[in-house]
Amino acid sequence: MVAPSYAGADGIAAVTRQYVAALRRPEVAGRAAVEVWSLAEGARPQDLPADVAFAGGAGRRAAFALLPLRARDVGDHTLVLVMHVHLLAITLPLVWRRARVAVLLHGIEAWRPLRVLERRAAVRAWKIAAVSAHTALRFRQANPAFQQTVIHVCSSGVPEGAVPTESGVPGGFALIVGRMAAAERYKGHDVLIDVWPSVRERVPGARLVVVGGGEDLDRLRARAYQDCPPEAILFTGKVSGGRLAALYRDAAFFVMPSVGEGFGLVYLEAMSAGTPCIAVRGAAGEIMQHDADGVIVEPGDPDALRAAIVDLFMDGERRTRLGRQAVVTVSARYSAEAFARRVGTLIDRGGDPRC
């Protein structure tokens, strides 16, 4: 596996760990040896299983690019899973040695035109896979040369969660979880802040808990407190895994009106806790069904978002119904076992695009 990071806190690192766990299952990859190449890490990550080999670039691209040149025993028995499209080009030496290379498309990084070497490597890839049909569509729109290329859809599984501790917040709040970065304002923090005063007009005392860090945090906090008191919108910063699990558990609902998600692991985390989600149409519509196990609104429609938030605050029976069905959905479609079956289908030499 060729990945930006194994131990990182981002979504691609989380999916990388899911693939490692799946590939270690005998029913998925038999007795195949698994090796992880990580660009970010230099030292072996502590939580990497002992039977998985490791090589790292310590953040140095030049050193990382040498790994394919130094690899031994490479041939058509070698499967290379590339977890980020921008790392695809360094695998060309492995392709020339007849290795089978598959690349996984996640989100916005794959929604842009490929660079020259990336395009050459993608053309030679054994398989191209995406975490959602939405990402596959956006990739093709940005790269018309791949309109007729089969793109396998292999959706991720629910990340393994920590044991809940204490949330530190009285229950019954709305929750959003995500990094706050200037380059990722598509996640919807701004629109939530904008609608919150009018939400509180309809639901006095309505609270929004914002979890995560990032260089955009101070700007968002200042913007939030222009029109809302501090008790209306609570910024927790980064939290421990146990506290995050407790926040998912204690929230009335999860809301992230992101227009740039390639999949959305945070929706699965909330759903697995029995917490219904509000999301906008796109990749989230592949995870949940409107009014069955979640709520889907149209992107760019703050009035519809406000109405959905107010409704879930006020309708406890609907929250309970959606939350219960969300647990069923995650168990059936996004468990570790279900994900492993999809990975098995993906790496099969025949391979069904509907994995």
N, C-alpha and C positions, 0 to 999 in steps of 0.2 A: 504494500500500500504506500502510495506517495501522497503525503498530506502536508498542509501548512503547519499543523500542530496536532499533537495527540492529547496533550493535557490541558489545552486551552479552555476558556469558559465560553467560547463562541459556539454557534450552532454547528459549523462545519466540523469542529473538533469533537462535539458530542456525537455527530453522525459517524465520524471516523471510529470512535470507540464502539459504537453499535456494530459497525462492520467487522471490527476485530472480534468482538464477542460472537457474532454470527459465524464467521469463518472458522472459529475454533470448534464449532459443533461438528462431530463426525458425519452427521447426516447431510451437512451442507457442502463441505469441502473434503470429505474423507480424511486421509492422513496427510494432506498437504501441509507443508511448513508455511507458517505465516511470518512475514517480516514487515516492519513499519519503518519507512523513511520519513522523518519529520524535518521540515525546514527550520522551524522555530527552536526546537530543543537541541541542545548539544549532548547533555547527559541523558541517560535512560530514564524515562518517567517512572516514578515509584509505583504507580498503579498499573503499569503495563504487565500483563501476565508473563510469568517466567519462561513459558515455552514459546514466546513470540520474540523473534530476533529484532534488533533495533539498530538504526544508523541515523545520525542527526547532522544537520548543517549548522547548528548554533546561530541561526539567523543569517548566515553568509551564503548568498545565492551561488557564488562561484564555487564554493566548497560543495554545496549541495548538488550542483550540476555534474560534479565529478563522480558521484555515486553510480550512475548507470554505466559509466566507462569502466569502473572497477568491479562491477558485479560479475560473479562467476556462475557457471552452470545455467546459462540463459538459453532458452530455445522455445519451441512451440508448446512445451509443457509449462511454461512460465506465464502466469496471469498477473498483470499489473493493473491495479485499481488506482486511478488518479482522482483524488478527492477535491481538486480545485483546477478549473480549466487553465489558469495561468501557470500551472506547473506541467502542463501537458507537453510542452515543447522539449523539456529535458528528457523525456522518455523516448525520443526518436532513436537514440542508439540501441535501445532495447527492441524497438520495432524492427530495426535493420538486422537484429539477431533472431528474428522470428517470434519474439514474445507477443502474446496477445494483450493489447492495451485497451482498457475500458475506462472512460472518463465519466464522472458524475457531475451533472449540472445542478447547482443549488438555487441560486437566486440572482440578484442584480449583477453579480460578477459575470454571469453568463448571458445577460440580456443586452450585451454590447457587442459590436463587431469584433471578431477574433483578430488578433495580430497575426502577422505573416506566418511565423513559425508555429503558432498555435493552430492556425488553419491547416497547415500542411500536416501537422500531427493528427488533427481531428479527422482529416480525410483518410488517414492510414489507420485510424483506431479500429479495433475489432468490434467494439460496441460503444455507443453513446447512450447514457442513461440520464434521467432527470428525476428529481424528487417529486415532481408533480407535472401533470399535463399542462398546467399554466406556465411553468418554467420552460417546458419543451416548446410551447407556442411562442413565448417571448424570445427564446433562443433563435428559432427559425425566422422570426420577424427581423431580428438584428443581423442574421446571417442567411440570406436568401439562397446561397449555394447549397444549403442543407435541407431545402424544402422537401426533397424526396428521400432523405435519409431516415431510416428507422431509428426512432428514439424510444428506448425502453423506459417505461415509467416505473420506478421503484421507490415508493414512498417510504419515509423513515418510520421508526418506531418511537414509542414513548420513552424518553430518557429514564434511566433508573433514578428514582427519587430518594432523598434522605428521609429519615424518620422525623416526623413533625415534632417540634419543640413548642415554644411559645411565640405567637406572632407579635406580641407587644402592642397590639391594636385591638380595641373592642370590635367584635364581629359586626358584619352587616355592611361592609364597605364595598365599593367597586375597586378593582385592582388592575393595574397595568404593569408588566414586567418587560424590561428591555433596556439595552444600552442607549444612552442619550448622547448621540454624536451628531455634529453638524452635517456629516455626510449621510446620516440615517434618519433625517427628519420625516421621512415617509412613514415612520412607525405610528404617527398619529398623536403624539403627545400634545402638539400645539392645538389641534382641533378639539381635543378633550378639554384642555384648559379654557378654550374659547367658549365652549358650550356649558361649562360647569356652573357659572352664575345663573343661567336660565334653568338648569336642572334643579338647582336649589330653590328657585322660585316655586317649582312644582313639588319638590320633595325637600322640605326644610330639614336641614341637618345632614343632607346627603354628603358622603365623604368619598374622596378618591385617594387611594394609596398608590404611590408611584415608586417602583422598586428598580434600582439600577444606578450605575454611575456613568461617567463620561464627561467630556469637556463641555457639553451643552447643558449640563445640569444647572449651573448658576443662572444661565439665561432663562431657562424654563421656570426655575423657582421665582425669579424676579417677575416674570410675566404672570405667573399664577397669582402672586400676592398683590397685583395691581387691583384686582376686582374681587378676590376671595380672601377670607381670613385664613390664617395658618391652619386652623383645625379643619378646614374644608378640603384642603389638598395637602397630604403628608408625603414628603419626599424622604424615603428611608436610606437612600444610598445603597451600596452593595450590602447584601445580607448573607448569612450562613445558609447552607443547604437546609438545615433543620428549620430555621425561621422561615425560609421561603416556602417550604412545604406547609408550614402552619398558616402562612398568609393565604396560600391557595385554598386551604381547608376552611378558613374562617371568612373568606370573602363571600359576599352575596353573589357576585358574578365577576367574571374577567372581561375586560374590554380593551381591545387593541385594534383601532381602525386603520391598520397598516395597508398601504397601497403598494408596498414593495416586497412582500414576503414571497419567497419561493416555495415555502411550505408552511412553517410555523410550529416549531416544537413547543412553544409556550402554550399554545392552545391545547395540545395533548396533555401537558402537565396539569393544566387547570381542569380539563375534562376528567382526567384520571382521579382527581380529588373530589369529583362529584359537583364541580362548580361550572355552571353554564357560561358560555362565551358569547360575546358580541364581536363580530368581525365584518369586514367588507368583502364584497364579491371578488373572487380571484382564487388563489390557491386555497384559502380557508374554506371555500365552497366544496373542495374535494375532501376535506376532513369532516365537516359537519353539514347537516341538512337543516335548512331554515325551519324553525318551529318544531323540529323533531328532537335534535340534541344540541341545538344552538340557535343563534339569531344572526342572520346575514342581512346587511343593509347595503345600499348602493354606495360606491365610493364617491366622494365629493358632495355628499348630501348631509350637511350638518343637522338639518331638521329631522331627517330620518334617524340619525344617530341619537339625537337628543330624545326623540320619542321612544326609541328602543331602551335607552338607559332608564328613563322615567318608568316605563312599563315594568322592567325587571325589578326595580326598586319597590314598586307598589304591589306586584303580583307574586306573592310568595308561593302559591300553588304552582304557577307556571315555572318558577325557578326550580322548585323541587322536581317537577316532571322532566324538565330539560336536563337537570343534573343527573338524575338517575339513568336516563337514556344515554347520556354522555359516557358514563362509566361502562355501559354495555358496549358502546361503539368502540371505545379504546381497547377493551378486553378482546373483542372479536377481531379487530382489524390492525391494531397497533401494538400488540404485545410482542415480547421478545421472540416468541415462537412464530407468530405471524410474520414478523420482519425477517426472521431467518429463512422462512419458506420463500419469501420474495427474493432474497439474496441468492438462494440456491437456484431459483429459476433464472436469475440474471446471469450467473456465472456458468450455467449449463451451456455447452457448445451449441446446442440447438437454440434454446432461449426463446421464451414467449415475450413479445413486447408488452403484454398485459401483466407483467409480474407485480 
